[in-house]
């Protein structure tokens, strides 16, 4: 049965999603919802991007690492299911 592997996969994915969501809440990603709906209507050019801070670069690297880990977990579950297809677990 593949159910324990998929349940584990889904649980890990949910945990990672919850961590990223809580990080977004803590960093203020959802703080100004009233302004967000008018952003597409603004015609002001965006200010020139400055050099990214060290913390911002670490966040970007962490998000890439999470994305790669998610893809690797997906691939691992699929490969395991293909290799052990039709064989009872255990």
PyMOL Python script that loads the backbone (N, CA, C, O; Angstrom):
from pymol import cmd

cmd.read_pdbstr("""\
ATOM      1  N   UNK A   1       0.832  -1.175   0.000  1.00  0.00           N
ATOM      2  CA  UNK A   1       0.000   0.000   0.000  1.00  0.00           C
ATOM      3  C   UNK A   1       0.886   1.251   0.000  1.00  0.00           C
ATOM      4  O   UNK A   1       1.906   1.317   0.686  1.00  0.00           O
ATOM      5  N   UNK A   2       0.471   2.209  -0.770  1.00  0.00           N
ATOM      6  CA  UNK A   2       1.232   3.456  -0.884  1.00  0.00           C
ATOM      7  C   UNK A   2       0.717   4.536   0.063  1.00  0.00           C
ATOM      8  O   UNK A   2       1.311   5.611   0.153  1.00  0.00           O
ATOM      9  N   UNK A   3      -0.364   4.269   0.759  1.00  0.00           N
ATOM     10  CA  UNK A   3      -0.990   5.294   1.570  1.00  0.00           C
ATOM     11  C   UNK A   3      -0.056   5.913   2.610  1.00  0.00           C
ATOM     12  O   UNK A   3      -0.062   7.136   2.749  1.00  0.00           O
ATOM     13  N   UNK A   4       0.748   5.141   3.349  1.00  0.00           N
ATOM     14  CA  UNK A   4       1.621   5.786   4.349  1.00  0.00           C
ATOM     15  C   UNK A   4       2.606   6.766   3.715  1.00  0.00           C
ATOM     16  O   UNK A   4       2.917   7.798   4.309  1.00  0.00           O
ATOM     17  N   UNK A   5       3.092   6.458   2.532  1.00  0.00           N
ATOM     18  CA  UNK A   5       4.054   7.340   1.884  1.00  0.00           C
ATOM     19  C   UNK A   5       3.387   8.637   1.435  1.00  0.00           C
ATOM     20  O   UNK A   5       3.954   9.717   1.600  1.00  0.00           O
ATOM     21  N   UNK A   6       2.192   8.534   0.871  1.00  0.00           N
ATOM     22  CA  UNK A   6       1.496   9.731   0.413  1.00  0.00           C
ATOM     23  C   UNK A   6       0.991  10.557   1.587  1.00  0.00           C
ATOM     24  O   UNK A   6       0.983  11.786   1.517  1.00  0.00           O
ATOM     25  N   UNK A   7       0.570   9.902   2.664  1.00  0.00           N
ATOM     26  CA  UNK A   7       0.153  10.649   3.851  1.00  0.00           C
ATOM     27  C   UNK A   7       1.340  11.388   4.447  1.00  0.00           C
ATOM     28  O   UNK A   7       1.206  12.540   4.861  1.00  0.00           O
ATOM     29  N   UNK A   8       2.502  10.739   4.497  1.00  0.00           N
ATOM     30  CA  UNK A   8       3.708  11.399   4.986  1.00  0.00           C
ATOM     31  C   UNK A   8       4.084  12.558   4.081  1.00  0.00           C
ATOM     32  O   UNK A   8       4.430  13.638   4.560  1.00  0.00           O
ATOM     33  N   UNK A   9       4.019  12.343   2.790  1.00  0.00           N
ATOM     34  CA  UNK A   9       4.326  13.382   1.812  1.00  0.00           C
ATOM     35  C   UNK A   9       3.395  14.578   1.973  1.00  0.00           C
ATOM     36  O   UNK A   9       3.844  15.724   1.945  1.00  0.00           O
ATOM     37  N   UNK A  10       2.112  14.320   2.140  1.00  0.00           N
ATOM     38  CA  UNK A  10       1.149  15.399   2.307  1.00  0.00           C
ATOM     39  C   UNK A  10       1.339  16.114   3.641  1.00  0.00           C
ATOM     40  O   UNK A  10       1.173  17.332   3.707  1.00  0.00           O
ATOM     41  N   UNK A  11       1.678  15.396   4.696  1.00  0.00           N
ATOM     42  CA  UNK A  11       1.901  16.004   5.998  1.00  0.00           C
ATOM     43  C   UNK A  11       3.115  16.918   5.968  1.00  0.00           C
ATOM     44  O   UNK A  11       3.076  18.024   6.509  1.00  0.00           O
ATOM     45  N   UNK A  12       4.189  16.465   5.341  1.00  0.00           N
ATOM     46  CA  UNK A  12       5.388  17.299   5.226  1.00  0.00           C
ATOM     47  C   UNK A  12       5.089  18.540   4.383  1.00  0.00           C
ATOM     48  O   UNK A  12       5.517  19.642   4.726  1.00  0.00           O
ATOM     49  N   UNK A  13       4.364  18.363   3.297  1.00  0.00           N
ATOM     50  CA  UNK A  13       3.988  19.507   2.471  1.00  0.00           C
ATOM     51  C   UNK A  13       3.126  20.499   3.221  1.00  0.00           C
ATOM     52  O   UNK A  13       3.309  21.708   3.081  1.00  0.00           O
ATOM     53  N   UNK A  14       2.175  20.000   4.026  1.00  0.00           N
ATOM     54  CA  UNK A  14       1.333  20.886   4.824  1.00  0.00           C
ATOM     55  C   UNK A  14       2.162  21.634   5.857  1.00  0.00           C
ATOM     56  O   UNK A  14       1.944  22.825   6.078  1.00  0.00           O
ATOM     57  N   UNK A  15       3.111  20.950   6.493  1.00  0.00           N
ATOM     58  CA  UNK A  15       3.956  21.596   7.498  1.00  0.00           C
ATOM     59  C   UNK A  15       4.800  22.701   6.868  1.00  0.00           C
ATOM     60  O   UNK A  15       4.929  23.786   7.434  1.00  0.00           O
ATOM     61  N   UNK A  16       5.370  22.428   5.707  1.00  0.00           N
ATOM     62  CA  UNK A  16       6.170  23.445   5.025  1.00  0.00           C
ATOM     63  C   UNK A  16       5.293  24.629   4.626  1.00  0.00           C
ATOM     64  O   UNK A  16       5.702  25.781   4.769  1.00  0.00           O
ATOM     65  N   UNK A  17       4.092  24.351   4.127  1.00  0.00           N
ATOM     66  CA  UNK A  17       3.165  25.416   3.755  1.00  0.00           C
ATOM     67  C   UNK A  17       2.792  26.258   4.965  1.00  0.00           C
ATOM     68  O   UNK A  17       2.723  27.484   4.867  1.00  0.00           O
ATOM     69  N   UNK A  18       2.554  25.629   6.088  1.00  0.00           N
ATOM     70  CA  UNK A  18       2.203  26.351   7.303  1.00  0.00           C
ATOM     71  C   UNK A  18       3.348  27.243   7.772  1.00  0.00           C
ATOM     72  O   UNK A  18       3.116  28.377   8.193  1.00  0.00           O
ATOM     73  N   UNK A  19       4.577  26.743   7.705  1.00  0.00           N
ATOM     74  CA  UNK A  19       5.744  27.531   8.102  1.00  0.00           C
ATOM     75  C   UNK A  19       5.899  28.756   7.197  1.00  0.00           C
ATOM     76  O   UNK A  19       6.144  29.861   7.681  1.00  0.00           O
ATOM     77  N   UNK A  20       5.756  28.558   5.888  1.00  0.00           N
ATOM     78  CA  UNK A  20       5.885  29.683   4.954  1.00  0.00           C
ATOM     79  C   UNK A  20       4.765  30.687   5.165  1.00  0.00           C
ATOM     80  O   UNK A  20       5.006  31.892   5.098  1.00  0.00           O
ATOM     81  N   UNK A  21       3.543  30.222   5.419  1.00  0.00           N
ATOM     82  CA  UNK A  21       2.425  31.128   5.671  1.00  0.00           C
ATOM     83  C   UNK A  21       2.658  31.935   6.940  1.00  0.00           C
ATOM     84  O   UNK A  21       2.429  33.144   6.949  1.00  0.00           O
ATOM     85  N   UNK A  22       3.108  31.291   8.008  1.00  0.00           N
ATOM     86  CA  UNK A  22       3.376  32.021   9.249  1.00  0.00           C
ATOM     87  C   UNK A  22       4.510  33.020   9.063  1.00  0.00           C
ATOM     88  O   UNK A  22       4.475  34.107   9.640  1.00  0.00           O
ATOM     89  N   UNK A  23       5.510  32.668   8.268  1.00  0.00           N
ATOM     90  CA  UNK A  23       6.580  33.617   7.954  1.00  0.00           C
ATOM     91  C   UNK A  23       6.022  34.830   7.224  1.00  0.00           C
ATOM     92  O   UNK A  23       6.410  35.962   7.512  1.00  0.00           O
ATOM     93  N   UNK A  24       5.109  34.600   6.277  1.00  0.00           N
ATOM     94  CA  UNK A  24       4.508  35.703   5.524  1.00  0.00           C
ATOM     95  C   UNK A  24       3.694  36.602   6.447  1.00  0.00           C
ATOM     96  O   UNK A  24       3.739  37.824   6.302  1.00  0.00           O
ATOM     97  N   UNK A  25       2.961  36.036   7.381  1.00  0.00           N
ATOM     98  CA  UNK A  25       2.221  36.846   8.340  1.00  0.00           C
ATOM     99  C   UNK A  25       3.163  37.677   9.205  1.00  0.00           C
ATOM    100  O   UNK A  25       2.923  38.860   9.442  1.00  0.00           O
ATOM    101  N   UNK A  26       4.235  37.044   9.672  1.00  0.00           N
ATOM    102  CA  UNK A  26       5.178  37.729  10.553  1.00  0.00           C
ATOM    103  C   UNK A  26       5.915  38.854   9.833  1.00  0.00           C
ATOM    104  O   UNK A  26       6.200  39.889  10.434  1.00  0.00           O
ATOM    105  N   UNK A  27       6.225  38.662   8.555  1.00  0.00           N
ATOM    106  CA  UNK A  27       6.990  39.671   7.829  1.00  0.00           C
ATOM    107  C   UNK A  27       6.107  40.765   7.225  1.00  0.00           C
ATOM    108  O   UNK A  27       6.617  41.667   6.561  1.00  0.00           O
ATOM    109  N   UNK A  28       4.781  40.697   7.445  1.00  0.00           N
ATOM    110  CA  UNK A  28       3.898  41.764   7.003  1.00  0.00           C
ATOM    111  C   UNK A  28       3.472  41.679   5.546  1.00  0.00           C
ATOM    112  O   UNK A  28       3.147  42.704   4.947  1.00  0.00           O
ATOM    113  N   UNK A  29       3.465  40.509   4.970  1.00  0.00           N
ATOM    114  CA  UNK A  29       3.079  40.357   3.573  1.00  0.00           C
ATOM    115  C   UNK A  29       1.611  40.700   3.344  1.00  0.00           C
ATOM    116  O   UNK A  29       1.239  41.088   2.237  1.00  0.00           O
ATOM    117  N   UNK A  30       0.769  40.565   4.371  1.00  0.00           N
ATOM    118  CA  UNK A  30      -0.662  40.802   4.228  1.00  0.00           C
ATOM    119  C   UNK A  30      -1.116  42.059   4.978  1.00  0.00           C
ATOM    120  O   UNK A  30      -2.303  42.198   5.276  1.00  0.00           O
ATOM    121  N   UNK A  31      -0.204  42.964   5.282  1.00  0.00           N
ATOM    122  CA  UNK A  31      -0.527  44.081   6.155  1.00  0.00           C
ATOM    123  C   UNK A  31      -1.382  45.160   5.501  1.00  0.00           C
ATOM    124  O   UNK A  31      -2.196  45.769   6.195  1.00  0.00           O
ATOM    125  N   UNK A  32      -1.244  45.429   4.214  1.00  0.00           N
ATOM    126  CA  UNK A  32      -1.950  46.534   3.582  1.00  0.00           C
ATOM    127  C   UNK A  32      -2.818  46.031   2.437  1.00  0.00           C
ATOM    128  O   UNK A  32      -2.479  46.215   1.268  1.00  0.00           O
ATOM    129  N   UNK A  33      -3.930  45.399   2.770  1.00  0.00           N
ATOM    130  CA  UNK A  33      -4.796  44.821   1.754  1.00  0.00           C
ATOM    131  C   UNK A  33      -5.617  45.873   1.016  1.00  0.00           C
ATOM    132  O   UNK A  33      -5.982  45.657  -0.140  1.00  0.00           O
ATOM    133  N   UNK A  34      -5.918  47.003   1.651  1.00  0.00           N
ATOM    134  CA  UNK A  34      -6.709  48.039   0.991  1.00  0.00           C
ATOM    135  C   UNK A  34      -5.934  48.682  -0.156  1.00  0.00           C
ATOM    136  O   UNK A  34      -6.521  49.017  -1.185  1.00  0.00           O
ATOM    137  N   UNK A  35      -4.644  48.854   0.005  1.00  0.00           N
ATOM    138  CA  UNK A  35      -3.816  49.466  -1.030  1.00  0.00           C
ATOM    139  C   UNK A  35      -3.564  48.498  -2.184  1.00  0.00           C
ATOM    140  O   UNK A  35      -3.396  48.926  -3.326  1.00  0.00           O
ATOM    141  N   UNK A  36      -3.537  47.211  -1.896  1.00  0.00           N
ATOM    142  CA  UNK A  36      -3.158  46.215  -2.900  1.00  0.00           C
ATOM    143  C   UNK A  36      -4.103  46.202  -4.093  1.00  0.00           C
ATOM    144  O   UNK A  36      -3.668  45.950  -5.216  1.00  0.00           O
ATOM    145  N   UNK A  37      -5.374  46.465  -3.875  1.00  0.00           N
ATOM    146  CA  UNK A  37      -6.306  46.400  -4.998  1.00  0.00           C
ATOM    147  C   UNK A  37      -6.156  47.556  -5.972  1.00  0.00           C
ATOM    148  O   UNK A  37      -6.642  47.478  -7.100  1.00  0.00           O
ATOM    149  N   UNK A  38      -5.481  48.648  -5.549  1.00  0.00           N
ATOM    150  CA  UNK A  38      -5.284  49.794  -6.432  1.00  0.00           C
ATOM    151  C   UNK A  38      -3.916  49.786  -7.115  1.00  0.00           C
ATOM    152  O   UNK A  38      -3.670  50.629  -7.978  1.00  0.00           O
ATOM    153  N   UNK A  39      -3.045  48.891  -6.771  1.00  0.00           N
ATOM    154  CA  UNK A  39      -1.707  48.858  -7.355  1.00  0.00           C
ATOM    155  C   UNK A  39      -1.706  48.727  -8.875  1.00  0.00           C
ATOM    156  O   UNK A  39      -0.892  49.394  -9.514  1.00  0.00           O
ATOM    157  N   UNK A  40      -2.560  47.915  -9.499  1.00  0.00           N
ATOM    158  CA  UNK A  40      -2.534  47.839 -10.964  1.00  0.00           C
ATOM    159  C   UNK A  40      -2.951  49.140 -11.641  1.00  0.00           C
ATOM    160  O   UNK A  40      -2.633  49.346 -12.812  1.00  0.00           O
ATOM    161  N   UNK A  41      -3.651  50.016 -10.936  1.00  0.00           N
ATOM    162  CA  UNK A  41      -4.124  51.264 -11.526  1.00  0.00           C
ATOM    163  C   UNK A  41      -3.087  52.387 -11.454  1.00  0.00           C
ATOM    164  O   UNK A  41      -3.229  53.399 -12.141  1.00  0.00           O
ATOM    165  N   UNK A  42      -2.067  52.226 -10.648  1.00  0.00           N
ATOM    166  CA  UNK A  42      -1.038  53.263 -10.514  1.00  0.00           C
ATOM    167  C   UNK A  42      -0.193  53.337 -11.778  1.00  0.00           C
ATOM    168  O   UNK A  42       0.138  52.319 -12.386  1.00  0.00           O
ATOM    169  N   UNK A  43       0.147  54.565 -12.160  1.00  0.00           N
ATOM    170  CA  UNK A  43       0.965  54.754 -13.352  1.00  0.00           C
ATOM    171  C   UNK A  43       2.368  55.228 -13.014  1.00  0.00           C
ATOM    172  O   UNK A  43       3.161  55.508 -13.913  1.00  0.00           O
ATOM    173  N   UNK A  44       2.677  55.321 -11.750  1.00  0.00           N
ATOM    174  CA  UNK A  44       4.009  55.764 -11.343  1.00  0.00           C
ATOM    175  C   UNK A  44       5.023  54.666 -11.623  1.00  0.00           C
ATOM    176  O   UNK A  44       4.765  53.492 -11.360  1.00  0.00           O
ATOM    177  N   UNK A  45       6.161  55.045 -12.149  1.00  0.00           N
ATOM    178  CA  UNK A  45       7.198  54.019 -12.360  1.00  0.00           C
ATOM    179  C   UNK A  45       7.742  53.539 -11.026  1.00  0.00           C
ATOM    180  O   UNK A  45       7.806  54.277 -10.042  1.00  0.00           O
ATOM    181  N   UNK A  46       8.123  52.301 -11.034  1.00  0.00           N
ATOM    182  CA  UNK A  46       8.710  51.721  -9.832  1.00  0.00           C
ATOM    183  C   UNK A  46      10.062  52.371  -9.554  1.00  0.00           C
ATOM    184  O   UNK A  46      10.810  52.666 -10.487  1.00  0.00           O
ATOM    185  N   UNK A  47      10.380  52.596  -8.291  1.00  0.00           N
ATOM    186  CA  UNK A  47      11.703  53.145  -7.988  1.00  0.00           C
ATOM    187  C   UNK A  47      12.795  52.145  -8.350  1.00  0.00           C
ATOM    188  O   UNK A  47      12.582  50.933  -8.332  1.00  0.00           O
ATOM    189  N   UNK A  48      13.953  52.675  -8.674  1.00  0.00           N
ATOM    190  CA  UNK A  48      15.071  51.806  -9.040  1.00  0.00           C
ATOM    191  C   UNK A  48      15.417  50.895  -7.862  1.00  0.00           C
ATOM    192  O   UNK A  48      15.507  51.336  -6.717  1.00  0.00           O
ATOM    193  N   UNK A  49      15.603  49.653  -8.166  1.00  0.00           N
ATOM    194  CA  UNK A  49      15.915  48.681  -7.120  1.00  0.00           C
ATOM    195  C   UNK A  49      17.329  48.896  -6.621  1.00  0.00           C
ATOM    196  O   UNK A  49      18.273  49.013  -7.402  1.00  0.00           O
ATOM    197  N   UNK A  50      17.453  48.945  -5.328  1.00  0.00           N
ATOM    198  CA  UNK A  50      18.771  49.073  -4.720  1.00  0.00           C
ATOM    199  C   UNK A  50      19.378  47.703  -4.492  1.00  0.00           C
ATOM    200  O   UNK A  50      18.805  46.678  -4.859  1.00  0.00           O
ATOM    201  N   UNK A  51      20.511  47.710  -3.897  1.00  0.00           N
ATOM    202  CA  UNK A  51      21.173  46.444  -3.597  1.00  0.00           C
ATOM    203  C   UNK A  51      20.380  45.714  -2.514  1.00  0.00           C
ATOM    204  O   UNK A  51      19.989  46.309  -1.510  1.00  0.00           O
ATOM    205  N   UNK A  52      20.153  44.439  -2.727  1.00  0.00           N
ATOM    206  CA  UNK A  52      19.383  43.637  -1.778  1.00  0.00           C
ATOM    207  C   UNK A  52      20.162  43.466  -0.481  1.00  0.00           C
ATOM    208  O   UNK A  52      21.378  43.277  -0.485  1.00  0.00           O
ATOM    209  N   UNK A  53      19.431  43.538   0.630  1.00  0.00           N
ATOM    210  CA  UNK A  53      20.081  43.356   1.918  1.00  0.00           C
ATOM    211  C   UNK A  53      20.454  41.887   2.112  1.00  0.00           C
ATOM    212  O   UNK A  53      19.984  41.005   1.392  1.00  0.00           O
ATOM    213  N   UNK A  54      21.290  41.658   3.078  1.00  0.00           N
ATOM    214  CA  UNK A  54      21.750  40.285   3.334  1.00  0.00           C
ATOM    215  C   UNK A  54      20.590  39.398   3.785  1.00  0.00           C
ATOM    216  O   UNK A  54      20.510  38.232   3.398  1.00  0.00           O
ATOM    217  N   UNK A  55      19.700  39.945   4.594  1.00  0.00           N
ATOM    218  CA  UNK A  55      18.558  39.155   5.068  1.00  0.00           C
ATOM    219  C   UNK A  55      17.642  38.810   3.902  1.00  0.00           C
ATOM    220  O   UNK A  55      17.143  37.688   3.822  1.00  0.00           O
ATOM    221  N   UNK A  56      17.414  39.759   2.995  1.00  0.00           N
ATOM    222  CA  UNK A  56      16.552  39.499   1.845  1.00  0.00           C
ATOM    223  C   UNK A  56      17.158  38.400   0.964  1.00  0.00           C
ATOM    224  O   UNK A  56      16.435  37.533   0.473  1.00  0.00           O
ATOM    225  N   UNK A  57      18.483  38.434   0.763  1.00  0.00           N
ATOM    226  CA  UNK A  57      19.117  37.388  -0.038  1.00  0.00           C
ATOM    227  C   UNK A  57      18.998  36.030   0.638  1.00  0.00           C
ATOM    228  O   UNK A  57      18.799  35.018  -0.034  1.00  0.00           O
ATOM    229  N   UNK A  58      19.117  35.999   1.956  1.00  0.00           N
ATOM    230  CA  UNK A  58      18.983  34.741   2.691  1.00  0.00           C
ATOM    231  C   UNK A  58      17.559  34.202   2.535  1.00  0.00           C
ATOM    232  O   UNK A  58      17.361  32.997   2.377  1.00  0.00           O
ATOM    233  N   UNK A  59      16.562  35.105   2.580  1.00  0.00           N
ATOM    234  CA  UNK A  59      15.174  34.670   2.388  1.00  0.00           C
ATOM    235  C   UNK A  59      14.972  34.084   1.000  1.00  0.00           C
ATOM    236  O   UNK A  59      14.299  33.064   0.848  1.00  0.00           O
ATOM    237  N   UNK A  60      15.543  34.715  -0.005  1.00  0.00           N
ATOM    238  CA  UNK A  60      15.402  34.209  -1.377  1.00  0.00           C
ATOM    239  C   UNK A  60      16.056  32.833  -1.506  1.00  0.00           C
ATOM    240  O   UNK A  60      15.480  31.918  -2.095  1.00  0.00           O
ATOM    241  N   UNK A  61      17.248  32.695  -0.958  1.00  0.00           N
ATOM    242  CA  UNK A  61      17.920  31.394  -1.007  1.00  0.00           C
ATOM    243  C   UNK A  61      17.109  30.331  -0.265  1.00  0.00           C
ATOM    244  O   UNK A  61      17.014  29.192  -0.721  1.00  0.00           O
ATOM    245  N   UNK A  62      16.525  30.700   0.875  1.00  0.00           N
ATOM    246  CA  UNK A  62      15.726  29.749   1.643  1.00  0.00           C
ATOM    247  C   UNK A  62      14.490  29.306   0.853  1.00  0.00           C
ATOM    248  O   UNK A  62      14.125  28.131   0.880  1.00  0.00           O
ATOM    249  N   UNK A  63      13.851  30.242   0.154  1.00  0.00           N
ATOM    250  CA  UNK A  63      12.681  29.877  -0.647  1.00  0.00           C
ATOM    251  C   UNK A  63      13.063  28.972  -1.807  1.00  0.00           C
ATOM    252  O   UNK A  63      12.338  28.027  -2.120  1.00  0.00           O
ATOM    253  N   UNK A  64      14.200  29.251  -2.450  1.00  0.00           N
ATOM    254  CA  UNK A  64      14.665  28.354  -3.511  1.00  0.00           C
ATOM    255  C   UNK A  64      14.970  26.974  -2.945  1.00  0.00           C
ATOM    256  O   UNK A  64      14.654  25.964  -3.574  1.00  0.00           O
ATOM    257  N   UNK A  65      15.579  26.921  -1.766  1.00  0.00           N
ATOM    258  CA  UNK A  65      15.893  25.646  -1.128  1.00  0.00           C
ATOM    259  C   UNK A  65      14.609  24.868  -0.812  1.00  0.00           C
ATOM    260  O   UNK A  65      14.554  23.653  -1.004  1.00  0.00           O
ATOM    261  N   UNK A  66      13.570  25.576  -0.325  1.00  0.00           N
ATOM    262  CA  UNK A  66      12.294  24.914  -0.055  1.00  0.00           C
ATOM    263  C   UNK A  66      11.661  24.389  -1.339  1.00  0.00           C
ATOM    264  O   UNK A  66      11.106  23.290  -1.353  1.00  0.00           O
ATOM    265  N   UNK A  67      11.740  25.161  -2.407  1.00  0.00           N
ATOM    266  CA  UNK A  67      11.178  24.717  -3.685  1.00  0.00           C
ATOM    267  C   UNK A  67      11.905  23.475  -4.191  1.00  0.00           C
ATOM    268  O   UNK A  67      11.272  22.524  -4.650  1.00  0.00           O
ATOM    269  N   UNK A  68      13.211  23.485  -4.109  1.00  0.00           N
ATOM    270  CA  UNK A  68      14.005  22.334  -4.558  1.00  0.00           C
ATOM    271  C   UNK A  68      13.715  21.112  -3.682  1.00  0.00           C
ATOM    272  O   UNK A  68      13.616  19.992  -4.181  1.00  0.00           O
ATOM    273  N   UNK A  69      13.580  21.341  -2.364  1.00  0.00           N
ATOM    274  CA  UNK A  69      13.275  20.226  -1.463  1.00  0.00           C
ATOM    275  C   UNK A  69      11.906  19.639  -1.771  1.00  0.00           C
ATOM    276  O   UNK A  69      11.729  18.423  -1.713  1.00  0.00           O
ATOM    277  N   UNK A  70      10.937  20.486  -2.098  1.00  0.00           N
ATOM    278  CA  UNK A  70       9.608  19.993  -2.462  1.00  0.00           C
ATOM    279  C   UNK A  70       9.628  19.176  -3.732  1.00  0.00           C
ATOM    280  O   UNK A  70       8.995  18.124  -3.815  1.00  0.00           O
ATOM    281  N   UNK A  71      10.359  19.662  -4.726  1.00  0.00           N
ATOM    282  CA  UNK A  71      10.475  18.907  -5.974  1.00  0.00           C
ATOM    283  C   UNK A  71      11.203  17.584  -5.753  1.00  0.00           C
ATOM    284  O   UNK A  71      10.834  16.561  -6.329  1.00  0.00           O
ATOM    285  N   UNK A  72      12.231  17.610  -4.921  1.00  0.00           N
ATOM    286  CA  UNK A  72      12.969  16.381  -4.631  1.00  0.00           C
ATOM    287  C   UNK A  72      12.082  15.375  -3.890  1.00  0.00           C
ATOM    288  O   UNK A  72      12.145  14.176  -4.163  1.00  0.00           O
ATOM    289  N   UNK A  73      11.261  15.854  -2.959  1.00  0.00           N
ATOM    290  CA  UNK A  73      10.349  14.955  -2.241  1.00  0.00           C
ATOM    291  C   UNK A  73       9.322  14.357  -3.194  1.00  0.00           C
ATOM    292  O   UNK A  73       8.998  13.173  -3.101  1.00  0.00           O
ATOM    293  N   UNK A  74       8.812  15.177  -4.109  1.00  0.00           N
ATOM    294  CA  UNK A  74       7.856  14.665  -5.098  1.00  0.00           C
ATOM    295  C   UNK A  74       8.499  13.586  -5.957  1.00  0.00           C
ATOM    296  O   UNK A  74       7.914  12.530  -6.193  1.00  0.00           O
ATOM    297  N   UNK A  75       9.700  13.866  -6.414  1.00  0.00           N
ATOM    298  CA  UNK A  75      10.401  12.890  -7.245  1.00  0.00           C
ATOM    299  C   UNK A  75      10.690  11.621  -6.464  1.00  0.00           C
ATOM    300  O   UNK A  75      10.571  10.523  -7.006  1.00  0.00           O
ATOM    301  N   UNK A  76      11.069  11.754  -5.196  1.00  0.00           N
ATOM    302  CA  UNK A  76      11.377  10.572  -4.385  1.00  0.00           C
ATOM    303  C   UNK A  76      10.143   9.694  -4.193  1.00  0.00           C
ATOM    304  O   UNK A  76      10.238   8.470  -4.274  1.00  0.00           O
ATOM    305  N   UNK A  77       8.985  10.306  -3.939  1.00  0.00           N
ATOM    306  CA  UNK A  77       7.756   9.528  -3.770  1.00  0.00           C
ATOM    307  C   UNK A  77       7.394   8.822  -5.065  1.00  0.00           C
ATOM    308  O   UNK A  77       7.017   7.651  -5.046  1.00  0.00           O
ATOM    309  N   UNK A  78       7.503   9.514  -6.183  1.00  0.00           N
ATOM    310  CA  UNK A  78       7.170   8.893  -7.466  1.00  0.00           C
ATOM    311  C   UNK A  78       8.122   7.757  -7.810  1.00  0.00           C
ATOM    312  O   UNK A  78       7.687   6.697  -8.260  1.00  0.00           O
ATOM    313  N   UNK A  79       9.414   7.969  -7.602  1.00  0.00           N
ATOM    314  CA  UNK A  79      10.394   6.917  -7.892  1.00  0.00           C
ATOM    315  C   UNK A  79      10.155   5.717  -6.986  1.00  0.00           C
ATOM    316  O   UNK A  79      10.211   4.576  -7.447  1.00  0.00           O
ATOM    317  N   UNK A  80       9.891   5.957  -5.709  1.00  0.00           N
ATOM    318  CA  UNK A  80       9.637   4.851  -4.788  1.00  0.00           C
ATOM    319  C   UNK A  80       8.386   4.084  -5.209  1.00  0.00           C
ATOM    320  O   UNK A  80       8.366   2.854  -5.160  1.00  0.00           O
ATOM    321  N   UNK A  81       7.345   4.803  -5.619  1.00  0.00           N
ATOM    322  CA  UNK A  81       6.112   4.139  -6.042  1.00  0.00           C
ATOM    323  C   UNK A  81       6.344   3.315  -7.305  1.00  0.00           C
ATOM    324  O   UNK A  81       5.772   2.235  -7.454  1.00  0.00           O
ATOM    325  N   UNK A  82       7.174   3.811  -8.209  1.00  0.00           N
ATOM    326  CA  UNK A  82       7.452   3.070  -9.442  1.00  0.00           C
ATOM    327  C   UNK A  82       8.289   1.824  -9.156  1.00  0.00           C
ATOM    328  O   UNK A  82       8.017   0.745  -9.683  1.00  0.00           O
ATOM    329  N   UNK A  83       9.311   1.988  -8.313  1.00  0.00           N
ATOM    330  CA  UNK A  83      10.223   0.866  -8.018  1.00  0.00           C
ATOM    331  C   UNK A  83       9.493  -0.236  -7.249  1.00  0.00           C
ATOM    332  O   UNK A  83       9.668  -1.419  -7.543  1.00  0.00           O
ATOM    333  N   UNK A  84       8.685   0.145  -6.277  1.00  0.00           N
ATOM    334  CA  UNK A  84       8.017  -0.834  -5.433  1.00  0.00           C
ATOM    335  C   UNK A  84       6.571  -1.071  -5.874  1.00  0.00           C
ATOM    336  O   UNK A  84       5.751  -1.522  -5.074  1.00  0.00           O
ATOM    337  N   UNK A  85       6.261  -0.783  -7.093  1.00  0.00           N
ATOM    338  CA  UNK A  85       4.885  -0.961  -7.600  1.00  0.00           C
ATOM    339  C   UNK A  85       4.456  -2.416  -7.531  1.00  0.00           C
ATOM    340  O   UNK A  85       5.153  -3.302  -8.025  1.00  0.00           O
ATOM    341  N   UNK A  86       3.321  -2.654  -6.925  1.00  0.00           N
ATOM    342  CA  UNK A  86       2.774  -4.006  -6.850  1.00  0.00           C
ATOM    343  C   UNK A  86       3.331  -4.846  -5.735  1.00  0.00           C
ATOM    344  O   UNK A  86       2.823  -5.942  -5.500  1.00  0.00           O
ATOM    345  N   UNK A  87       4.363  -4.388  -5.025  1.00  0.00           N
ATOM    346  CA  UNK A  87       4.938  -5.139  -3.925  1.00  0.00           C
ATOM    347  C   UNK A  87       4.349  -4.651  -2.609  1.00  0.00           C
ATOM    348  O   UNK A  87       4.182  -3.445  -2.429  1.00  0.00           O
ATOM    349  N   UNK A  88       4.035  -5.537  -1.702  1.00  0.00           N
ATOM    350  CA  UNK A  88       3.499  -5.097  -0.415  1.00  0.00           C
ATOM    351  C   UNK A  88       4.590  -4.377   0.386  1.00  0.00           C
ATOM    352  O   UNK A  88       5.766  -4.734   0.317  1.00  0.00           O
ATOM    353  N   UNK A  89       4.183  -3.371   1.136  1.00  0.00           N
ATOM    354  CA  UNK A  89       5.141  -2.610   1.955  1.00  0.00           C
ATOM    355  C   UNK A  89       5.617  -3.484   3.096  1.00  0.00           C
ATOM    356  O   UNK A  89       4.882  -4.317   3.628  1.00  0.00           O
ATOM    357  N   UNK A  90       6.873  -3.266   3.453  1.00  0.00           N
ATOM    358  CA  UNK A  90       7.349  -3.986   4.619  1.00  0.00           C
ATOM    359  C   UNK A  90       8.538  -4.755   4.388  1.00  0.00           C
ATOM    360  O   UNK A  90       9.038  -5.410   5.303  1.00  0.00           O
TER     361      UNK A  90
END
""", "prot")
cmd.dss("prot")
cmd.show_as("cartoon", "prot")
cmd.util.cbc("prot")
cmd.orient("prot")
